[in-house]
Amino acid sequence: MPVTTERHGDVLVVIADNPPVNALSAPVRKGLTAAIEEAAGDGSVRAVVIACAGRTFFAGADITEFGKPPIEPMLPEVVDRIEASDKPVVAAIHGTALGGGCEVAIASHYRIAVPSAKLGTPEVKLGLLPGAGGTQRLPRLAGVAVALEMVAKGDPISAAKAKQAGIVDRLAGEDSLLADAIAFAREVADVRPIPRASERPLSPDPEAIAAFEKTNARRFRGFEAPAANIACVVKATETPYAEGVEFERQQFMKLMFGVQSAAQRHIFFAERKASKIDGIADDVKLRPIDRVGIIGAGTMGGGIAMNFLSAGVPVTIVEMQQDALDRGTATIRKNYDATAAKGRMKPEQVDQAMGLLTPTLDLNALADVDLVIEAVYEEMSVKQDIFARLDAICKPGAILASNTSYLDVNVIAQATKRPEDVLGLHFFSPANVMKLLEIVRGDATADDVLATAMALAKKIRKVAVIAGVCHGFIGNRMLEPRQVEALKLLLEGATPEQVDRVHVEFGMPMGPFQMADLAGVDIGWHRDPNRIENLRDALAAEGRWGQKKQAGFYDYDAKRTPSNSPRVAEIIEDFRKKTNTPQHEVTDQEIIERTLYTLVNEGAKILAEGKAQRASDIDVVWIYGYGWPVYRGGPMFWADTEGLKKIVEGLERHGFEVSPLLREKAEQGGRFSA
């Protein structure tokens, strides 16, 4: 049984044991209700303690029940029964009290927590809200400002902050929680009236609400759930508890059956599926990775190094020139200092990370590393030369990885006598910030090499996806048709501003031309100012390389604020005339069809070719690597919600070759997402 009770004198201790995180599944909910009934029916019980075995208090609802027929008792009934108890109930919190777990805690009459505990309501991250009275009880306990932070942003708070806010009543010893909770229960056993959160008065606080909405407007743009959470807190300040709970329930059901929550739950599960590697046993023995070598101390190499240093893994970083090495090392230090200045690291942690870094000009220093990541110029001959040298230098069993964005990992591996040890580790820029890691599986890559890379990704807090060898792998291959069509649209009558606006309104952090200016218009340019074959060539030849030159597809001021460029308009018009491109009124819908439908089409081709393990992996790549709005669930999930038949018709309307897999699913009424 997941819930048991035991008597400690006049205190009934209720213990939940539902590993791994004590999710509030139906048997747990039933057990909690029965325990409260047991206490009510036993005259010798004066108080109740609710505690959890294992590593955490209730860490949330059982999300595998989402979308399935409800199983009684539902959580709102359980927490209401806890709060209605005529004997004081104390929640003893360790680990995390999240979501429904937090709602169980705040429905209890008192809360005691170990200092390391955290409390939170992260439902908003799944496009939902705490639907068991959480939006109504929290503001009554902690005030409007704290409640808004917890429910609309979803980030947990420490036990100390929870105590300061009035959510937690007392802190316990880290090793004496249960004993302290029982003693606390005896202290309050005869206190009357029993304090119930739902009965506490709450005054309106329009200033706090307005300030919160203003501060988080950009963060919440496009999302439905934060607005619903805010509305529920506002309702708590305006109406009696019962009316507020009814409003909360209506909002919860609206979100639960909406597209955005379905999309966010899809990504939640997709991220976990992505770590499963097809064709590899779960018990494959991993290779030890105790020291990492990185070749190249530039932006990518330095960023990659930070991931390992932050995880406590020593790094040897190699450059060809001393000034480049010094510059790269200084940048790493500067980035860490900036993080410390924001309070996200302690100075001693910065020193500890930097102490793990060994900068050198000697490639032979990589003889004893367990993993080498090459992060140099994207030129096949350069990479082949490096891998041939590594083959001679590195010890047997060392993993040799390339950070290439596009190039053929199989060809790189051929430069060695150990292709089974070679794979791609495609980090995204800035590598110390972006969460995505494409692990590129070469034809000869050994199973234990792949499994080791996946485990290492978790250690450095990356979301990893397995990709097959093809030009651009998953993400950049899908990006290419979007960029090609965006440029064509400019010649046909659109403007950079219109194309970018459509993408931003769709939910992307920036559009194709804003992205080009940020990354550098000169990336991939052949460097011949007299050879102008397209718009990007023309811009690059004039030194319009993007934000770094204060001129790209847009003009930029000293603060890198963009404005429309008359010169770019002239260049576009000049190309229209040279290419004799017919003009037409480009609608926003056409931009969607030609830049995003084509992206989906390429994803379907990747899937059909086996270059991605599953459609949800493609969604994970675009969420974590390119800023696809999580509330749209990734391009393949979005295609399902948009309608595959509609997408095929849109592609055909503009003359694109439709992926056979996409067409087949459209004709059969199929979906990419399960």
ZAMI-565900 format. One record per residue (C-alpha): x, y, z; residue in three letters. Coordinates in Angstrom, 3 decimals. Each point is the difference from the previous one (the first is absolute). Layout:
X,Y,Z,ALA;
...
This chain:
0.000,0.000,0.000,MET;
1.368,3.436,-0.912,PRO;
-1.486,1.642,3.129,VAL;
0.280,-1.411,3.509,THR;
-0.684,1.371,3.476,THR;
1.745,-0.471,3.310,GLU;
-0.785,1.225,3.487,ARG;
2.421,2.129,1.992,HIS;
-2.000,0.343,3.194,GLY;
-2.838,2.410,-0.718,ASP;
1.378,0.974,-3.433,VAL;
-0.920,-1.943,-3.131,LEU;
2.877,0.049,-2.480,VAL;
-0.999,-0.524,-3.617,VAL;
2.878,-1.168,-2.202,ILE;
-0.144,-0.056,-3.807,ALA;
2.491,-2.221,-1.811,ASP;
-0.510,0.175,-3.767,ASN;
3.467,0.107,-1.592,PRO;
1.726,1.650,-1.672,PRO;
-1.606,3.386,0.808,VAL;
-3.137,-0.861,1.989,ASN;
-2.250,1.129,-2.849,ALA;
-3.598,0.477,1.075,LEU;
-1.384,-2.963,-1.922,SER;
-3.497,-1.352,0.592,ALA;
1.119,-2.571,2.631,PRO;
1.872,2.748,1.875,VAL;
-3.013,2.316,-0.077,ARG;
-2.216,-2.804,1.232,LYS;
2.482,-0.827,2.770,GLY;
0.199,3.611,1.209,LEU;
-3.780,0.266,0.159,THR;
-0.259,-3.257,1.936,ALA;
2.677,1.175,2.443,ALA;
-1.863,3.233,0.750,ILE;
-3.187,-2.023,0.513,GLU;
1.913,-2.321,2.342,GLU;
1.111,2.964,2.102,ALA;
-3.528,1.404,0.085,ALA;
-1.407,-3.291,1.247,GLY;
2.558,-0.541,2.774,ASP;
-0.652,2.032,3.116,GLY;
3.507,-0.615,1.332,SER;
1.594,1.789,-2.970,VAL;
0.536,3.699,0.726,ARG;
2.016,1.016,-3.075,ALA;
1.260,-1.308,-3.330,VAL;
3.360,0.205,-1.772,VAL;
0.237,-0.585,-3.760,ILE;
3.503,-1.056,-1.058,ALA;
1.651,-1.799,-2.890,CYS;
2.592,-2.767,-0.169,ALA;
2.862,0.143,-2.466,GLY;
1.748,3.058,-1.318,ARG;
-2.881,2.447,-0.233,THR;
-3.397,1.186,1.137,PHE;
-2.728,-0.266,-2.654,PHE;
1.692,1.390,-3.127,ALA;
-3.179,0.446,-2.019,GLY;
-2.951,-1.655,-1.657,ALA;
0.309,-3.215,-1.952,ASP;
0.174,1.530,-3.465,ILE;
-0.502,-3.401,-1.638,THR;
-3.652,0.411,1.067,GLU;
-0.361,3.196,-2.073,PHE;
-2.481,-0.378,-2.830,GLY;
-1.392,-3.258,1.408,LYS;
-3.357,-0.616,1.724,PRO;
0.121,1.384,3.555,PRO;
0.544,-2.384,2.910,ILE;
-1.622,0.917,3.289,GLU;
0.805,1.557,2.322,PRO;
1.353,2.939,-1.949,MET;
2.594,2.246,1.614,LEU;
-2.377,2.916,0.733,PRO;
-2.152,-2.359,2.090,GLU;
3.062,-1.339,1.827,VAL;
1.424,3.388,0.959,VAL;
-3.429,1.287,1.022,ASP;
-0.385,-3.033,2.255,ARG;
3.421,0.666,1.541,ILE;
-0.874,3.643,0.658,GLU;
-3.422,-0.894,1.404,ALA;
1.535,-2.356,2.606,SER;
-1.103,0.905,3.513,ASP;
3.395,-1.134,1.255,LYS;
3.075,2.072,-0.888,PRO;
1.982,-1.318,-2.968,VAL;
3.725,0.745,-0.317,VAL;
1.794,-0.476,-3.332,ALA;
3.624,-1.122,0.510,ALA;
1.905,1.091,-3.095,ILE;
3.370,-1.153,-1.331,HIS;
1.349,-0.035,-3.536,GLY;
-2.576,1.771,-2.110,THR;
-3.674,0.743,0.500,ALA;
-1.010,0.734,-3.571,LEU;
-3.324,0.449,-1.745,GLY;
-2.563,-2.203,1.677,GLY;
2.554,-0.617,2.740,GLY;
0.075,3.695,0.793,CYS;
-3.805,0.023,-0.040,GLU;
-0.084,-2.855,2.527,VAL;
2.389,2.009,2.166,ALA;
-1.969,3.263,-0.112,ILE;
-3.287,-1.827,0.630,ALA;
1.570,-1.393,3.174,SER;
-0.379,2.256,3.005,HIS;
3.704,0.286,0.763,TYR;
3.214,-0.555,-1.950,ARG;
3.454,-0.920,1.255,ILE;
2.892,-0.409,-2.433,ALA;
3.690,-0.802,-0.001,VAL;
2.141,2.978,-1.149,PRO;
0.989,-1.778,-3.239,SER;
-3.621,-0.495,-1.078,ALA;
-1.615,1.896,-2.860,LYS;
-3.656,0.783,-0.625,LEU;
-1.555,0.926,-3.308,GLY;
-2.855,-0.190,-2.459,THR;
1.608,-0.723,-3.385,PRO;
-3.266,-0.891,-1.782,GLU;
0.287,3.131,-2.147,VAL;
2.979,-1.638,-1.727,LYS;
-2.387,-2.673,-1.251,LEU;
-2.488,2.631,-1.094,GLY;
-2.150,-0.500,3.092,LEU;
-0.685,1.451,3.448,LEU;
-0.131,-1.523,3.496,PRO;
-3.582,-1.240,-0.211,GLY;
-0.637,-1.203,3.539,ALA;
-0.467,3.401,1.592,GLY;
3.637,0.993,-0.360,GLY;
-0.681,3.356,-1.647,THR;
-2.454,0.828,2.799,GLN;
1.844,-1.269,3.079,ARG;
3.481,1.262,-0.916,LEU;
-0.873,3.725,-0.129,PRO;
-1.903,-0.371,3.277,ARG;
3.123,-1.453,1.627,LEU;
2.803,1.928,-1.701,ALA;
-1.566,3.118,-1.472,GLY;
-0.665,0.890,-3.616,VAL;
3.558,0.798,-1.097,ALA;
1.519,-3.314,1.142,VAL;
-2.981,-1.995,-1.275,ALA;
0.326,1.561,-3.458,LEU;
3.696,-0.872,-0.149,GLU;
-0.726,-3.592,0.958,MET;
-3.020,-0.796,-2.169,VAL;
0.591,2.117,-3.116,ALA;
3.751,-0.597,-0.332,LYS;
0.154,-3.464,1.519,GLY;
3.438,0.247,1.621,ASP;
0.333,-1.650,3.439,PRO;
1.038,1.970,3.072,ILE;
2.204,-1.068,2.892,SER;
-1.397,-1.076,3.344,ALA;
1.526,3.128,1.542,ALA;
-1.774,2.270,-2.487,LYS;
-3.214,-1.985,0.503,ALA;
0.291,0.560,3.759,LYS;
0.602,3.693,-0.518,GLN;
-3.088,0.148,-2.236,ALA;
-2.181,-1.792,2.520,GLY;
-0.393,-3.259,-1.889,ILE;
2.256,-2.032,2.288,VAL;
-0.558,0.383,3.747,ASP;
3.206,-1.531,1.303,ARG;
3.354,-1.369,-1.178,LEU;
1.096,-3.420,1.211,ALA;
3.392,-1.605,0.353,GLY;
1.226,-1.668,-3.183,GLU;
0.230,-3.345,1.809,ASP;
-2.901,0.375,2.429,SER;
-2.976,0.962,-2.165,LEU;
-2.412,-2.688,1.136,LEU;
0.808,0.394,3.699,ALA;
-0.270,3.782,-0.290,ASP;
-3.295,-0.296,-1.896,ALA;
-1.489,-2.286,2.650,ILE;
1.097,2.388,2.765,ALA;
-1.498,2.909,-1.976,PHE;
-3.266,-1.943,-0.431,ALA;
-0.229,-0.511,3.766,ARG;
0.586,3.730,0.573,GLU;
-2.918,0.990,-2.210,VAL;
-2.304,-2.939,0.749,ALA;
-2.322,2.062,2.168,ASP;
0.300,3.354,-1.757,VAL;
-3.388,1.255,-1.120,ARG;
-1.199,1.241,-2.341,PRO;
2.018,-2.200,-2.355,ILE;
1.675,2.297,-2.560,PRO;
-1.339,-0.696,-3.489,ARG;
1.493,1.817,-2.982,ALA;
-3.326,0.249,-1.786,SER;
-1.451,1.975,2.933,GLU;
2.726,2.642,0.125,ARG;
-0.957,3.523,-1.093,PRO;
1.633,1.392,-3.139,LEU;
0.030,3.594,-1.174,SER;
0.297,1.140,-3.644,PRO;
3.490,1.073,-1.067,ASP;
-0.338,1.586,-3.474,PRO;
3.473,1.585,0.211,GLU;
1.704,-3.366,0.489,ALA;
-1.988,-1.537,-2.848,ILE;
0.751,2.872,-2.411,ALA;
3.700,-0.029,0.870,ALA;
0.221,-3.765,-0.475,PHE;
-1.734,0.091,-3.377,GLU;
2.213,2.824,-1.234,LYS;
3.227,-1.652,1.163,THR;
-0.857,-3.330,-1.624,ASN;
-1.799,1.159,-3.148,ALA;
2.795,-1.147,-2.320,ARG;
0.447,-3.323,1.778,ARG;
-3.710,-0.810,-0.198,PHE;
-0.525,1.134,-3.607,ARG;
-2.106,-2.532,-1.879,GLY;
-0.651,-2.275,2.979,PHE;
-3.549,-0.594,1.282,GLU;
0.790,-1.654,3.343,ALA;
1.771,2.914,1.750,PRO;
-2.971,2.269,-0.750,ALA;
-2.412,-2.598,1.377,ALA;
2.091,-0.378,3.168,ASN;
0.071,3.769,0.481,ILE;
-3.755,0.210,-0.558,ALA;
-0.567,-2.627,2.689,CYS;
2.115,1.898,2.544,VAL;
-1.885,3.182,-0.855,VAL;
-3.256,-1.897,0.528,LYS;
1.229,-1.084,3.434,ALA;
0.277,3.669,0.992,THR;
-3.490,0.845,-1.262,GLU;
-2.275,-2.870,1.004,THR;
-0.602,-2.479,2.828,PRO;
2.084,-3.163,-0.081,TYR;
-2.778,-2.228,-1.387,ALA;
-0.533,2.269,-3.015,GLU;
3.722,0.257,-0.583,GLY;
0.377,-3.790,-0.005,VAL;
-2.830,-0.332,-2.505,GLU;
1.706,2.536,-2.263,PHE;
3.314,-1.832,0.426,GLU;
-1.663,-3.266,-1.044,ARG;
-1.464,1.576,-3.128,GLN;
3.371,1.429,-0.973,GLN;
1.752,-3.304,0.694,PHE;
-2.359,-1.963,-2.245,MET;
0.295,2.595,-2.758,LYS;
3.795,-0.295,0.084,LEU;
-0.006,-3.785,0.429,MET;
-1.936,-0.548,-3.212,PHE;
1.722,2.785,-1.916,GLY;
2.686,-0.339,-2.653,VAL;
2.698,1.847,1.955,GLN;
-0.018,-2.322,3.004,SER;
-0.067,-3.027,-2.299,ALA;
3.054,1.452,-1.764,ALA;
1.878,0.691,3.234,GLN;
-0.788,-3.457,1.393,ARG;
1.141,-1.477,-3.320,HIS;
3.390,1.689,0.367,ILE;
0.262,-1.106,3.639,PHE;
-0.250,-3.635,-1.084,PHE;
1.932,0.537,-3.243,ALA;
3.036,1.229,1.913,GLU;
0.038,-3.222,1.994,ARG;
-0.501,-2.190,-3.072,LYS;
2.903,1.715,-1.746,ALA;
2.471,-1.523,2.457,SER;
-0.939,-3.515,-1.142,LYS;
2.329,-1.244,-2.733,ILE;
-1.549,-2.448,-2.449,ASP;
1.813,-3.307,-0.335,GLY;
2.126,0.377,3.129,ILE;
-0.546,-2.024,3.153,ALA;
-0.663,1.938,3.203,ASP;
2.796,-1.832,1.798,ASP;
2.799,0.797,-2.479,VAL;
3.203,0.763,1.911,LYS;
0.987,3.669,-0.198,LEU;
3.528,1.247,-0.602,ARG;
1.430,2.077,2.870,PRO;
0.361,3.714,-0.784,ILE;
2.313,1.517,2.606,ASP;
1.706,2.636,-2.166,ARG;
-1.104,1.751,-3.182,VAL;
2.113,1.591,-2.704,GLY;
-1.269,2.812,-2.220,ILE;
1.694,1.221,-3.162,ILE;
-0.738,3.658,-0.624,GLY;
-0.395,2.727,2.630,ALA;
-2.282,2.231,-2.032,GLY;
-3.644,0.756,0.709,THR;
-1.131,-3.608,-0.460,MET;
3.005,-1.708,1.574,GLY;
-0.069,2.258,3.044,GLY;
-3.752,-0.422,0.435,GLY;
0.283,-3.774,-0.290,ILE;
2.797,-0.016,2.585,ALA;
-2.185,1.884,2.501,MET;
-2.600,-2.787,-0.051,ASN;
2.547,-2.522,1.231,PHE;
1.773,2.342,2.419,LEU;
-3.332,0.874,1.630,SER;
-0.705,-3.714,0.416,ALA;
3.362,-0.543,1.704,GLY;
1.697,-1.715,-2.960,VAL;
3.612,1.089,-0.658,PRO;
0.592,1.448,-3.479,VAL;
3.153,0.352,-2.083,THR;
-0.591,2.630,-2.684,ILE;
2.356,0.251,-2.982,VAL;
0.639,2.930,-2.361,GLU;
2.590,0.666,-2.723,MET;
0.987,3.541,1.057,GLN;
0.681,1.355,3.499,GLN;
-2.075,3.156,-0.510,ASP;
-3.022,-2.075,-1.062,ALA;
0.476,-2.259,3.008,LEU;
0.294,2.953,2.391,ASP;
-3.005,1.683,-1.545,ARG;
-2.104,-3.165,0.272,GLY;
0.997,-0.626,3.612,THR;
-0.759,3.625,0.894,ALA;
-3.441,-0.278,-1.602,THR;
-0.812,-3.093,2.040,ILE;
1.008,1.853,3.161,ARG;
-1.998,3.062,-1.050,LYS;
-3.115,-2.116,-0.579,ASN;
0.339,-1.644,3.409,TYR;
0.542,3.359,1.702,ASP;
-3.139,1.353,-1.682,ALA;
-1.964,-2.990,1.313,THR;
1.385,0.596,3.496,ALA;
-0.910,3.680,-0.215,ALA;
-3.614,-1.044,-0.563,LYS;
0.134,-2.158,3.121,GLY;
-0.246,-3.300,-1.893,ARG;
3.453,-1.148,1.097,MET;
2.174,0.654,3.006,LYS;
3.506,1.431,-0.565,PRO;
1.531,-3.176,1.406,GLU;
-1.995,-2.038,-2.553,GLN;
1.461,2.145,-2.777,VAL;
3.501,-0.636,1.316,ASP;
-0.743,-3.704,0.291,GLN;
-1.195,-0.201,-3.624,ALA;
2.970,1.970,-1.332,MET;
2.323,-2.202,2.052,GLY;
-1.145,-2.994,-2.065,LEU;
1.085,1.667,-3.259,LEU;
3.379,-0.749,-1.579,THR;
0.760,2.246,-3.010,PRO;
2.773,-1.174,-2.349,THR;
1.451,0.337,-3.499,LEU;
1.088,-3.645,-0.018,ASP;
-2.365,-2.449,-1.700,LEU;
1.964,-2.839,1.625,ASN;
-1.450,1.116,3.351,ALA;
-3.148,-1.865,-1.072,LEU;
1.738,-3.388,0.249,ALA;
-1.756,-0.928,3.242,ASP;
-3.462,1.562,-0.407,VAL;
-3.072,-2.230,-0.224,ASP;
-1.900,2.196,-2.455,LEU;
1.192,2.547,-2.558,VAL;
-2.397,2.519,-1.564,ILE;
1.290,1.784,-3.090,GLU;
-1.482,3.497,-0.406,ALA;
1.948,1.589,-2.840,VAL;
-0.789,1.592,-3.357,TYR;
-2.719,-1.782,-2.030,GLU;
2.312,-1.357,-2.695,GLU;
0.174,-3.738,-0.694,MET;
3.733,-0.115,-0.809,SER;
0.822,1.792,3.268,VAL;
-2.123,-2.397,2.028,LYS;
1.402,-3.074,-1.732,GLN;
3.541,1.158,0.740,ASP;
-0.847,0.524,3.682,ILE;
-1.674,-3.407,0.337,PHE;
2.919,-1.756,-1.667,ALA;
2.321,1.626,2.537,ARG;
-2.329,-0.847,2.889,LEU;
-0.063,-3.607,-1.149,ASP;
3.740,-0.162,0.569,ALA;
-0.007,1.978,3.266,ILE;
-3.054,-1.125,1.978,CYS;
-0.030,-3.132,2.119,LYS;
-1.992,-3.074,-1.052,PRO;
-3.677,0.326,0.944,GLY;
-0.003,3.799,-0.027,ALA;
-3.094,1.444,-1.696,ILE;
0.703,2.377,-2.893,LEU;
-2.781,2.500,-0.699,ALA;
-0.548,2.810,-2.473,SER;
-2.149,3.038,0.710,ASN;
-0.742,0.334,-3.722,THR;
-3.345,1.587,-0.892,SER;
-0.334,-1.457,-3.504,TYR;
2.899,-2.209,-1.073,LEU;
-0.035,-3.770,-0.521,ASP;
1.087,-1.713,3.218,VAL;
0.683,-3.233,-1.927,ASN;
2.560,1.764,-2.203,VAL;
1.622,1.540,3.091,ILE;
0.140,-3.444,1.627,ALA;
1.777,-1.425,-3.057,GLN;
3.032,2.112,0.895,ALA;
0.516,-2.319,2.978,THR;
0.636,-3.705,0.476,LYS;
-2.736,-0.079,2.660,ARG;
-3.251,1.228,-1.609,PRO;
-1.946,-1.824,2.716,GLU;
1.293,2.615,2.498,ASP;
-1.093,2.978,-2.127,VAL;
-3.300,1.909,0.175,LEU;
-1.378,3.502,-0.310,GLY;
-0.789,2.141,3.039,LEU;
-1.734,3.018,-1.493,HIS;
-0.317,2.673,2.695,PHE;
-2.087,3.086,-0.706,PHE;
1.260,3.539,0.464,SER;
0.507,1.366,2.598,PRO;
1.037,-3.495,1.098,ALA;
0.094,0.846,3.711,ASN;
-3.639,1.171,-0.153,VAL;
-1.903,-1.954,-2.668,MET;
-1.428,-3.275,1.304,LYS;
-0.055,-2.026,-3.221,LEU;
2.666,-2.493,-0.974,LEU;
-0.283,-1.979,-3.240,GLU;
1.867,-3.292,0.417,ILE;
0.846,-1.090,-3.540,VAL;
0.127,-3.742,-0.502,ARG;
2.538,-1.012,-2.637,GLY;
-0.333,-3.242,-1.956,ASP;
2.760,-1.576,2.091,ALA;
-0.603,1.743,3.352,THR;
0.075,-2.591,2.798,ALA;
-3.026,-0.487,2.237,ASP;
1.941,0.754,3.180,ASP;
1.304,3.236,-1.542,VAL;
-3.549,1.189,-0.689,LEU;
-1.249,-1.063,3.422,ALA;
2.943,1.714,1.684,THR;
-0.692,3.216,-1.932,ALA;
-3.659,-0.076,1.051,MET;
0.920,-0.520,3.659,ALA;
2.550,2.800,-0.217,LEU;
-2.618,2.325,-1.484,ALA;
-2.122,-0.504,3.108,LYS;
3.000,0.678,2.218,LYS;
0.620,3.381,-1.683,ILE;
-3.745,0.748,0.031,ARG;
-0.634,-0.170,-3.715,LYS;
-3.078,-1.331,-1.752,VAL;
1.482,-2.460,-2.487,ALA;
-1.499,-1.401,-3.194,VAL;
1.458,-2.727,-2.216,ILE;
0.410,1.058,-3.636,ALA;
1.105,-1.949,-3.048,GLY;
2.668,1.182,-2.421,VAL;
-1.371,2.391,-2.629,CYS;
0.730,3.590,-1.018,HIS;
-0.966,2.176,2.974,GLY;
-1.224,-2.989,2.052,PHE;
-3.509,0.763,1.365,ILE;
-0.201,3.657,0.975,GLY;
2.157,1.739,-2.591,ASN;
-1.290,-2.210,-2.804,ARG;
-3.553,1.145,0.807,MET;
1.148,3.588,0.411,LEU;
1.391,0.172,-3.542,GLU;
-3.304,-0.010,-1.954,PRO;
-1.369,2.627,2.360,ARG;
2.940,2.309,-0.687,GLN;
-0.085,-0.648,-3.772,VAL;
-3.700,0.817,-0.227,GLU;
0.342,3.063,2.217,ALA;
2.540,1.469,-2.445,LEU;
-2.204,-0.841,-2.997,LYS;
-2.929,1.737,1.674,LEU;
2.012,3.240,0.179,LEU;
0.455,-0.035,-3.768,LEU;
-3.689,-0.713,-0.549,GLU;
-1.306,2.931,2.016,GLY;
0.414,-0.643,3.722,ALA;
2.259,2.051,2.272,THR;
2.393,-1.276,2.690,PRO;
-2.233,1.668,2.589,GLU;
-3.134,-1.827,-1.199,GLN;
1.656,-3.425,-0.123,VAL;
1.526,0.462,3.459,ASP;
-3.245,1.360,1.462,ARG;
-1.930,-3.071,-1.143,VAL;
2.520,-2.294,1.697,HIS;
0.040,2.005,3.235,VAL;
-3.803,0.085,0.082,GLU;
0.056,-3.762,-0.526,PHE;
2.051,-0.195,3.207,GLY;
3.598,-0.236,-1.187,MET;
2.504,2.147,1.932,PRO;
1.085,1.586,-3.285,MET;
-0.572,-0.277,-3.716,GLY;
2.369,-1.289,-2.734,PRO;
1.596,3.381,-0.704,PHE;
0.317,1.020,3.631,GLN;
1.696,-3.356,0.561,MET;
2.311,0.529,-2.979,ALA;
1.073,3.379,1.346,ASP;
0.642,-1.440,3.450,LEU;
1.998,-3.006,-1.249,ALA;
1.816,1.953,-2.726,GLY;
-1.057,0.563,-3.605,VAL;
3.554,-0.887,-1.028,ASP;
-0.213,-3.570,1.343,ILE;
0.690,-2.287,-2.946,GLY;
0.849,2.939,-2.274,TRP;
2.656,-0.765,-2.624,HIS;
1.799,3.311,0.798,ARG;
0.099,1.186,-3.621,ASP;
-1.662,3.458,-0.157,PRO;
-0.170,-0.197,-3.797,ASN;
-1.945,-3.277,0.004,ARG;
-3.559,0.941,0.886,ILE;
-2.437,-2.830,-0.616,GLU;
-2.720,0.758,2.545,ASN;
-1.240,2.549,2.507,LEU;
2.265,-1.222,2.788,ARG;
3.028,0.336,-2.296,ASP;
-1.030,3.572,-0.798,ALA;
-0.364,0.932,3.663,LEU;
3.249,-1.718,0.989,ALA;
1.930,1.690,-2.857,ALA;
-1.025,3.405,1.400,GLU;
1.110,-0.952,3.503,GLY;
-3.578,-0.440,1.223,ARG;
0.932,-3.016,2.133,TRP;
-2.716,0.471,2.599,GLY;
-0.093,1.355,3.537,GLN;
3.780,-0.182,0.382,LYS;
0.317,2.603,-2.788,LYS;
-3.147,1.936,0.991,GLN;
-1.377,-0.860,-3.432,ALA;
-1.517,-3.134,-1.486,GLY;
-3.569,-0.535,-1.165,PHE;
-0.699,2.822,2.477,TYR;
1.914,3.075,1.147,ASP;
1.063,0.029,3.670,TYR;
0.831,2.767,2.440,ASP;
2.697,-0.177,2.691,ALA;
-2.356,-2.023,2.231,LYS;
-0.699,-2.458,-2.842,ARG;
-3.569,1.221,-0.351,THR;
-1.166,-0.840,-3.552,PRO;
-1.700,2.290,-2.504,SER;
-1.134,-0.486,-3.574,ASN;
2.792,0.570,-2.508,SER;
-0.553,2.122,-3.143,PRO;
3.213,-1.445,-1.427,ARG;
-1.241,-3.582,0.391,VAL;
-3.226,0.984,-1.756,ALA;
2.130,1.306,-2.890,GLU;
2.049,-3.211,-0.154,ILE;
-3.178,-2.104,-0.034,ILE;
-1.515,2.150,-2.769,GLU;
3.206,-0.259,-2.012,ASP;
-0.093,-3.808,0.223,PHE;
-3.672,-0.087,-0.966,ARG;
0.842,1.825,-3.211,LYS;
3.117,-2.070,-0.743,LYS;
-1.840,-3.277,0.478,THR;
-3.192,1.254,-1.622,ASN;
-1.961,-1.424,2.944,THR;
-3.780,0.538,-0.273,PRO;
-1.553,1.929,2.892,GLN;
-3.169,-0.828,1.894,HIS;
-1.576,0.912,3.303,GLU;
1.546,-2.397,2.503,VAL;
-2.469,-0.879,2.745,THR;
0.923,-1.068,3.520,ASP;
-1.540,-3.413,-0.722,GLN;
2.255,-0.460,-3.015,GLU;
3.010,0.693,2.206,ILE;
-1.176,-2.692,2.431,ILE;
-0.534,-2.487,-2.817,GLU;
3.295,0.605,-1.740,ARG;
2.254,0.232,3.052,THR;
-1.667,-2.267,2.587,LEU;
-1.888,-2.547,-2.113,TYR;
3.261,-0.645,-1.867,THR;
1.751,-0.466,3.323,LEU;
-2.564,-2.675,0.982,VAL;
0.380,-1.602,-3.437,ASN;
3.759,-0.327,0.524,GLU;
-0.638,-1.475,3.446,GLY;
-2.191,-2.677,-1.595,ALA;
2.811,-0.841,-2.436,LYS;
2.481,-0.271,2.875,ILE;
-2.369,-2.335,1.809,LEU;
-0.589,-2.162,-3.073,ALA;
3.760,-0.292,-0.558,GLU;
0.560,-1.102,3.583,GLY;
2.193,3.015,0.777,LYS;
-2.161,0.681,3.073,ALA;
-1.190,-2.801,2.272,GLN;
-3.482,1.418,0.481,ARG;
-2.095,3.045,-0.881,ALA;
0.062,1.214,3.600,SER;
3.830,0.148,-0.163,ASP;
-0.341,2.523,-2.826,ILE;
-2.317,2.042,2.200,ASP;
2.542,-0.072,2.835,VAL;
2.732,1.250,-2.373,VAL;
-2.068,2.991,-1.050,TRP;
-1.230,0.864,3.489,ILE;
3.434,-0.048,1.615,TYR;
2.205,0.955,-2.942,GLY;
-1.959,2.592,-1.952,TYR;
-2.524,1.520,2.374,GLY;
-3.117,-1.573,-1.529,TRP;
-2.825,1.011,2.385,PRO;
-0.543,-2.813,2.477,VAL;
-3.731,0.740,0.020,TYR;
-0.072,-1.194,-3.633,ARG;
1.766,-3.246,0.901,GLY;
2.699,-0.035,-2.677,GLY;
-0.442,-0.001,-3.798,PRO;
-1.246,-3.582,-0.371,MET;
-2.538,0.330,2.830,PHE;
-1.057,3.365,-1.422,TRP;
-0.471,-1.618,-3.408,ALA;
-2.492,-2.394,1.584,ASP;
-1.944,2.864,1.585,THR;
0.158,2.089,-3.191,GLU;
-1.261,-2.985,-1.986,GLY;
2.255,-2.120,-2.224,LEU;
-2.409,0.257,-2.913,LYS;
0.108,3.796,0.254,LYS;
3.797,-0.069,0.019,ILE;
0.167,-2.242,-3.068,VAL;
-2.422,2.308,-1.844,GLU;
2.103,3.025,0.961,GLY;
3.202,-1.635,-1.228,LEU;
-1.621,-1.012,-3.271,GLU;
-1.391,3.486,-0.516,ARG;
3.559,1.349,-0.070,HIS;
1.429,-2.818,-2.085,GLY;
2.009,-1.871,2.636,PHE;
0.749,-3.713,-0.189,GLU;
-1.956,-1.525,2.846,VAL;
1.640,-2.639,2.175,SER;
-1.630,-3.385,-0.726,PRO;
-0.279,-0.629,3.746,LEU;
-1.769,3.320,0.551,LEU;
-2.372,-0.684,-2.902,ARG;
-0.718,-3.521,1.216,GLU;
-0.852,1.167,3.514,LYS;
-2.173,2.808,-1.383,ALA;
-1.951,-2.370,-2.250,GLU;
-0.475,-2.601,2.733,GLN;
-0.933,2.492,2.716,GLY;
3.172,-0.855,1.907,GLY;
2.111,2.048,2.377,ARG;
3.686,0.457,0.766,PHE;
-0.601,0.174,3.756,SER;
-1.278,-3.078,1.772,ALA;
